[in-house]
């Protein structure tokens, strides 16, 4: 019997030994992919006020100090900032840490110089924000790996002083500690004390559950001894620093000191002070029990106890102990970071990784994913939705929390997604309305009807007269369609650009029917959306699109007809720093530049004199912008999409249950969009026409060719060779009574 027990025990130990060697060797060095936001580029002339730069530094975890202390610190002066930047390995090469002086003011950055050499700096970059790990080694866990040699000395020695003073002398377990715990546990009848060494804690976190039973404890002891037999003390300690559970961030488990440092203090471990390191070491005892955001007083007591242990062990001086104990916990922000911080954007990155890179390549260890996310733009968009939705509900006497919203901001050139919000709860990682909520877009489709017309310059131009008259469209297999204007009125004949600016339905449908459904479909497809139904109702926006889809087609307009698939990823590097091979996509001109310019010109009138003119109550009128309101049947969806020279922004407001919001595009989405554009400090559109477009002086009173004697005449663009020739009365032409649309627009 005894021999059978010995054989059985030997077999069990052998099985445990194999498990340890197989799992620990293969997973121990697995590097989760690190995902970074776009770095902030600094250069003279950048329209970033010093206050905005200061906010960016704080967002990156830089410390405001009286004198530069090293990487990750800055000093604010009147009219300038001293910054000690962090070293960082970018996709195009490493950038060393440097000390620089940035001069500027409210208008932006004026000059940058190196504090060490005094030389002027033309361009530099701040280290990008780490926004998470998309492919952590195990589901629900996240970590940022640190090497033992890179960990602060006080972190290493301080942890061992608190958790395992004899770590470098024992063989995985402490006999004295086990004897003491065994006596306590046997007298109490259950497991009360663990007497765990660092090695045992690693085994428990890495291999076992947290149940308190004698069986699990015995297994833990055996595995700890086996682990020490195969691996060095430094290997075990390094694994501990990266594996130990340090808290919970929603559904995400925070593992390791590297991620905990970012999660709690928004800076790397190398920049932590004694009181911050002591808090992290104190949390190890019980992350749930010592949650600094839920139980700050209890955590402070634990931190101060750790500091006392360090002082008694001679790891810190008495004066350092007193200074550290006087410090607050110093937690950063709300405790949301990494994947949980910008969940809607990270969802987009995850999808596009699978679309743009081979699956087998994504299993590589240690990928470094550089994205297009601008934390400044992202948080500006988040702030607008967080502030404006409750205000909108209150002003419209809607139930609090009844409205939902989504938004996308892209770069006007290059199609880089700089911000994306999937709902009013910007930290919720669930249903992403910006990607997955396919809603009818209403009048956002109209610019493409007018673009299709302007692509036929022999028939249409921005001044072509359209009739605002009733129309009935025969629909095969269903009843006839008789659309009407939103205000249920008729407005007479009007120029094409006025019809778009005022978003009149009847002229738009008549124009669409004259062109044919296929030509409008082709215009939308040229902008990047290919799932348009072949029905006349698309003229008024009976097209289901997500906000990201809308951003795609409007981005093509903003880019003068050059279609670039929207991307959230700039570069992916292997752990060796080499670019990962991707599926290439090309920028291509899919819409003619001239008609797109004319369409943009007409869309400028939407803001200057049309349905979105209220935007200029918020935005300086000197900033030229183009855009379009969108409203769907029964006021279910409120949209606004528009662009400046540097940004394309789309806002949707509605309800998840598809009930009416009582909001049009002008009363719901537009005010949010206008404040967003104001806060982003955008550049106005370039009004210089392309080579194929010529401008003609037009009399606003008649819509005909004017001369310098015509008061209020303005320049209107036309495709070269297709300009009007009829003279206005003020230029010697025949006098006619002003049309009804002129009375309405220019009264």
N, C-alpha and C positions, 0 to 999 in steps of 0.2 A: 504493500500500500504506500509506504513511504517513498519507494523508488518511483511509483507511478506519479505521486505528487511532484517529486523532483523533476521528472520528465515533463510533466504538464507545465510546471513553472518555467522550465527552460524553454519550452516551446513558446509560451506567452511572452517571455522576455525577448526571444528571437523575433517574434512578430512585431513587438514594440520597437525593437532596434531597427528593423527594416522600414517600419513606418516613419521613424524619425529621419533615417538617412534619405529615404525617397522624397518625403515632403519637404524637409528642411533644406536639402540641397537644391531642389528644383524651384522652390518658391522664395527662398530666403533672399535671392538677389533679383527677383522679378521687379522691374521698375514700372510703375504705372505711368501711363502717358500724361504728361503735364500740358495743360491748356493755358495759353497766355492771351491776354488782351493785346490790342495793338499798342505799341509804345508811343508815348507822347514825344513828338519831335519838336525841338526848340531851335529857333533861328531868328535873327533880327528881322522885324517886319511881321512876325506872327501876331495875328489878332487874338491874343490871349492876355487879358489883363493880369497884372501881378497877383491880384486877389484870386483870380482863377487858377493861376499857377500854384499858388499856395494851397488851394483846395485840392489840386491834383497831387501835390506832394503828400498832403495828409491822407488822401485816398490810398496812396501807395505805402503808407505807414512810415513816412519820414517824420523825424522828431523835431519839433521847434525847440531850439536851444539858444542860450545866450552867446555861445561861441561854438564853432564847428567841432564836433566830437569824433568824426569819422563817417564812413559811408552810412547813408540813411538819415542824415541830419541836415538842418537848414537854419539860417538866421535871417530874420526879416528886418530890413531897414526901411527908412522912408525912401521910396523910389527904387529899391533894389532888393535882391535876395542873394545871400551866399548859400550855395548848395554843395554838399558833399555827396556825389552820386555813387551808386553801387556799380560794381563791375557786373557785366552780363554778356553771355555768349549769344549773340543774335544769329539769325539765319545767314547773314552775309559776313559774319566774322565777329570776333570778340571785341567788346568795348571795355576798356579798363576804367576803374574808379577814378574820379577826378574831382577837383574842387573848382567851382566856377562862380563867377559873379554875373548875375542877370539884372540888367537895368531895364526899366520900363515904367509903365503907368497904366491908366485906365484904358488907353487905346490899344495897348499891346506891348510886345517886347521890342526894345530899341537897340540893345547891344548885349553881347555875351563875351566874357573874357575868362581866360584861365587864371585862377588865383595864384597858381604856382609860378607861371611864366609871364603873366601879364599879356599874353598874346590874345588877339581877337579870335573868337570861335564862330565859324559860319553856320555850323549845324552840329547838334548833339542830340542824343536820345536819353530819356529816362528809362530805367528798367521797367519792363511791362508787368502789369498785375497778373499774378497767377490766379486764374479763375476756377481751377479745379482739375480733377482727373476723370477723364471719361471712361477709361478702361482700368479701373482698380482691379487688383489681383483676385479679390473675392467680392461677391455681390453685396452691395450696401456699405462697403468699407471704402475709406479713402485715406490716403497718406501721402506725405511728401518726404521722400527718403533723405536722410542725412548720414554722412559717413562719420564714424567715431572720431577721426582726426579733425573733422570740421566742427564738431560740437564744442561749445564753450567749456573750458576746463572746470568752471564752477558747476556747470550742469552735470558733468560726469562725476566729479568727486562729491558733489552735493547729493546726488541721487544715492550713491553708495553709502554715504554717511547716514542717510535716513533709512534706506531700504535694506542694505546688506553690507555691513562694514567688513565682513570677512570674505567678500566675493572672490578676491584673488588668492585666497588660501584654502577655501573648501573645495570639495569635489562635486558640487551641485546641490548638496543639502547641508544643513547645520544640525549636527547630532544633538548639541545642547538645546537648540531651539525646538527640535522635534520632541525631545524628552519633556521639555517644559509644556509644550502644546499637548502632548499625549496625556500627561497627567491631568491637565485642565479639561480636556475633552472626555476622558474616561470618567472623571468625577461628575461631569455635568450630564453625561449620557448621550451627547451628540457633539458634532464638530463645532467648536466655538472659536478656536484659534488655529491659524494655519502655519505660522512660523516659516513662511515661504521665503526662500532665497530669490534673488533676481532670476536665476535659472529656472526655478520652479514657477515663478510668475510667468516667465516666457512660455514654458510648457503649457500652463493653464490657458493662456491667451491664444496660443498658436494651435494647440492640439485638442484641448479638452473643453468641457462645459464648465460653468461656474457653480454647479451643484455642490452642496456641502455634505459629502458622504465619506465614510472611511475607505470605501472601494476606490472612489475617484482620487482621494488623497494618496493612497498607496500607489496607484498607477502614476500619479504625478511624480512621486519620489523616484520610482524606478526610471521613468523617462528622463528626469533631470540628470540622474547619474549617467545614463546612456548618452545624453546630449553632450555632457562634459567629456565623455570618453572619445567623442569623434571630432569635436570642434574646440577651437581655442577660446580663451576667456574673452578676448577682444571681439571675436566673431559673435559670440553669444551676447555680449553687451551691446554691440551695434544692432543686432537683430532686435533686442529688447527695446532700444530707443525708437525703432521704427514700427514695432508691433504693438506695444502696450496701448490699451484702450484709454482714451483721454476725454471722452465726452460724446454727446450726441447733438447733431445739427439736423433737426427734423428726422427724415428717414436715413440720413447719412451718419454712419459711425465714424468718429474722428479717431484715427489711430496714429500713434507716434508723436514724438516731440516736435518734429518738423511741421506737421500740419497743425498741431495744437498751438504752436507759436503764432502761426498765421491766423488761426481761428479766434484765438483769444486776444491777440495783441496786434495783428495785421503787420507783422514784420518777421524777418528770419531769426532763427535762434541766436545767431552771432551778434545781434543787436540788442538782445534782452539784458536788462539790468538785474541786479541781485534780487530785488523784491519780485520781479516778474518770473525769474527762474525758480524762486522759492515757491511761488504759487503753482507752477506746473508740477514741480516735484511733490507738492502737497496733494494735488489732485489724484496722483497715482493711487493713493490709499483707497479711494472710492469716488470715481467720477460722478456718480449719481448723488451720493451723499454730499460731496463737495463740489456742487455745481455753482460756479461763481456768479452766474446771472440770477439764479434762483435763491441762493443762500449766501449772499456776499459776506455777512458778518461771520458766519461759521467758517467760510473759506479764509477770511482774514485771520481768524484765530489760528487756523491750521498753518497758514503761511508764516505767521510770526513764530509759531513753534518750530518750523523748519529753519527759520533764520536763527533762532536760539541754538539749535543743534549745530548749525554751521559755525556760529561764533564760538561755542564751546569746543568744537573740533579744530579751531584755528583756521577755518577756511575763509572767514571774513574777519576784519578788525572790529573791535568794539564800536568805533565811531561809524563804521559801515553798517553794523547791525542797527544802531539807533536811527541812522538816516533811512535805511530800507524799511524799517518798521513804521516810520512816519509817512511812508508813501501810500496813496490809495491803491486799490487793485489795478487801476489803469486799463480797464478793458476797452477795447475798441468797438465802436458802432453798436449794432444790434445783435452781433453774434452770428450774422448770416455771412457766409463766405464761400468761396470756391463754387462748386457745382450748384449749391443752393442759392447762391447770390444772384446769378443771372440765369435762371433755369430755362427760360424761353430761348435765349440765345444758344445755350449749350445743347438744347434739343436740336436746333438747326445745324450746329456744328456736327453733331453725331450723325445726322442723316446725310449731310453732304460729304462727310468722310467716306461713308459707304458708297456714295454715288461717284466720287472722284478718285478713289484709290482702290486697288485690288484688295480683296478680303484678306488674302494671305499676308499682305504687307502690314496690315493693321494689327496682326498678332505679334509684331516685333516688340521687344522690350524697350522701355525708356524713350518712346516717341516724344518729341517736343512739338506741340501743335501751336503755331502762331496764327491767331485769328485777326479779324478785322474789327472786333469790338472796340468802340471808344467808350471807356467808362464815363467820361464827361457827358457825351451825347446820351448814353444809356440812362444815366441817372437823371439827366434833364427830362427825358421822355417819361421816366417813372414818376418824377416829381409832378409833372403836368397832369398825368392821369390821377395820381393820388390826391392832388389838390382840387382839380377841376371837376371831377365826377361828383363828389359830394356837394360842391357848390352848385352844379347844374341841377342835381336832384332837388336841392333846397329851393332854388329859384323857380323851378318848374312845378314845385309841390308834388314831386314824385317820392315814392317810398324809398327811404334810405337803403342803399345797397341793391336797388332794383336794376340799375344800369350796369352793363358790362362794357368793356372797351378793349381795343387792341391797337397797337401802333408799330410802324416800321419806319426806320430812317436809314437811307443808303447814301453813299457818295454819288453825286450827280455824274461824275466821270469815273469809270472803273467798276461800277456796280458792286461796291463793297458794302455789306450790311454792317452798319455801325451801331445800330440799336434795334432791339425788338422786345416788345412786351406782349404777353399772351393773355392778359386779363388784369383786372383792377388789383388783385392780389399778386403783386409783381414777384413775390418769392415762392409762389405756388408752382410746383413742378409737374402739375397734372395737365389737364386739357389746355392746349396752346391754341388760342383763337387766331393768333397771327398766322399760324401755319395750317390749321385744320378746320377752321370755321368757314365753310363755303357759303357765302351769302350773296344775294343779288346785289349788283353794284349800282343800279339806278343810273343816274345821269353821268356817272364817271365814264360810261361808255360813249357818250356823245362826242367827245373830241375825235374819236376814231371814225365816226360818220363824216365829220367835217374834214378830217385828214384825207379820207378816201375821195371826197369831192375835190379837194385842193390838189390832189395828185392828177387831176384832169384840168390843167390850166386853160385849155381851150374852151372849157364849159363853165368853170367856176373859179372865182377868186374871193378874197375876204370881203369885197364889197358887193358881190352878187346879191341880187334882190331875191328873197325867199318869201313865199306867201304863207301867212299864218291863217290858214283856212281849214275847215273840217275835212277829214279824209276817212274813208272806210276801206279797210284792207280785207280782201277775201282770203280766208284761211281754209285750205283743203281739209275736210274731215271734221271741222268744228265751226262754230258760229263766227260771223264776221267780227273783225276787230275795229273798233272806232275809238281811238285814243282822244284825249283832251288835254289841254294845258293844265298845269297845277292850279292856277287861279280860276279856271273854268271860263276864261275870257278869250276873245280874239283881239289881235293887236295890229292887224293890217299887214302890209308888206314891209320888209326890213332887210338890211344887209345881212349877209351870212354871219359876220362876226358878232352882230348884235343878238341874233338868234341864239348863238352859243353862249354869249355872256349872260343872257337872261334865262337860259336853259328852257326855252320854249319847246314843247313836245311836238306840236303839229308841224312847224317848219322842218324839224329834224326828221320826222317820219316821212314827210313828203320828199325830202332830199334823199333819204335812205332808199325809198322805193324807186326813185329815179335812177339811182346808182345800181341798185340790186344788192341783195343780201350777201352774195359771194364777195363783192368788192370790199364791203365793210368787214367781213370775216378775214379777208386777206390783210387788211390794215391792222387788225388786232393781232393776227398771227405774226405779222412783221414786227410787232412790238414784243412778242414773246409769249403769247397765250394761244393755245391751239385747240381748246375744247369748247368752242363757241357753237351753240346750236344754230342750225340753218333755218332761222325763223325771223320774221320782221321785228319781233319784239326785242331783238338784241339792240335795235336802234335806241331804245329807252332803257337798256341795261338789264334785260332779263337774262343775265349771265351770272352763274355762280362762281365767285372767286374768293379766295382768302386774301387778307391784307398783303401778304407777301407776293401773291400773284399780281395784285394791283401795283405794288411797288415795282415789279418787273416791267410792266408795260409802260408805266409813267417814267421809269428810268430810261427807257429807250427814247422817249420824247425828249427828256432832259439832255440826253447824249447826242442830240441832233440826228437821230435815226440809226445810231450805231447800237446794235443789240449785244449786251454782255450778260451772260447768265449770272444772276446775283450770287455772290459767294460770301461765305463767312470765314473762309480759310485763306491765309496768305501763303503759308509754307508749312510743311511737315518735315521734320528732321529725324533721322535715326539717332540712336544713342551715341553713334560715332560722329554725329554732326553733319551727316550727308543728307541731301534732299531725297525724300522718298518719291519714287516714280509715281506719277499721277496720270489719270486719263485727261488728256489736254482738251481744252475748249478754246475756240477762237472768237475774238471780237469781230463782228461782221456788220457791214452796213446793210440793213434789211428794209429801211425806209428811206426815201429820197430826202436829202437835206433841206432843199428849198421848201417843199410842202410842210415839212415838220416845223421849219422856222415860222411859216405863216400860221400854222396851228398854235404854236407857242404864243405868237403875237396875239391871236384871238383869245387865247386862254389868259393872257395878261389882262384883257378887258373884263374877264370874269371878276377880277379883284378890283379893277379900277372903276367900273361902272355897272357891274352885274350882280349876280346873286351873292358874291363873296366880298362885296365892297366894305362890309363891316370890319374885315381884317385890318384895314388901314386905320382903324381906330386904335389898334394895338401896335401895329408895325409902322415904322416911319414910311410915309408915302414915297420917299425918294428911293426906296429899295424895290426894284422891279422884280415881281414874282409872277408865276403862272400857276394856275390850278383849276380845279373843278369841284363843285359841290355835287353830292349824290344823295338822293332820297328815294326810298322804295315805297311800294304800295302800302297804304295804311300806316305810313310813318314807322315802319318796323326797323329800318336801318338808316343811320345817319353817317354819311361819309364825307371826308374831304381828302383829296390828294393834290399835291402841288410840289413845285420845285423852285429853287433858287439856283445860283451859279454853282453852289457847292453841295447842296443837299436835296434829296427827294424825301418827302415825308408823307405818310399815309396814316390817317386816323379813322377808325370805325367805332361807332357807339351804337349799342342796341341791347336787346334782351335775349337771354339764352332760350326763353320759352317762345320766342318769335311774336310776342305780343307788341302792340303799338307802344312806342316811346313818346309819341306826341312831338317828336323832334324832326326837323328837316336837316339836311346837310349844313345849312347856314346857321341853324340855332343849336346844333349839338356838336358835331365834329369840328366845324370851322373855328369856334372860339378856342378850343384846345390846340388846334393846329397853329393858329395865329400866335398864341403865347409861346408855343414850342419854338417857332421860327424866331420870335423876338429873343428868347432866351439863348438860342444858339448863335446869335450875332452873325447872321448869314451875309453872304455877298450877293448883291443884286445881279440879275441876269445881264449878260452881255447883249446889247442891242445892235451890235454890228451885224448886218445881214451877210449871208454867204454870197459867193460870186454869182450864183444863178438868180439872185433876188435883187430887184431894184425898187427904190422907194419913190413914190409919187406924192406930191403935195395935193391933199384932198380937202375940199370944203366940207366941214361937218354939217352945214345947213342943208346941203343938197346931195352930198355923197359923190360929187363930181370933181373933175380936175380943177385945182385952184391955182392962183398965182399969189405973189407977195401982197397984193392989195386986198386979199380975202382975209378978214379978221378971224382969228381962231383956227386957221388952216393947220393941218397936221400931216405928217408924212405917214403914208400907208404902204406896206410892202406888197409887191406883186412878183410873180415869176417873170423874168426878163422875156420880153417879146409878147407879153400878154397884158400890158398895161391898158387902162381905160383911156379914151381920147375925148369923151364928151366934156365940154367946158361948163363950169359952174356959173350961175348968174353973176357972181361977183367978179368972175374972170371974163365976162362978155357973153356967157351962154344964156339960154332961155330961162326966164323966171318961172318957177313952179311953186305951188303951195307946199310947205313942209309936210312930210308924211307923218302919220300918227306916231311912228316909232321915234321920230326926232323930237316930237313934243314930249314924249314920255322920258326919253333918255337925257335930253339936254335942258329940261325945264329947270 
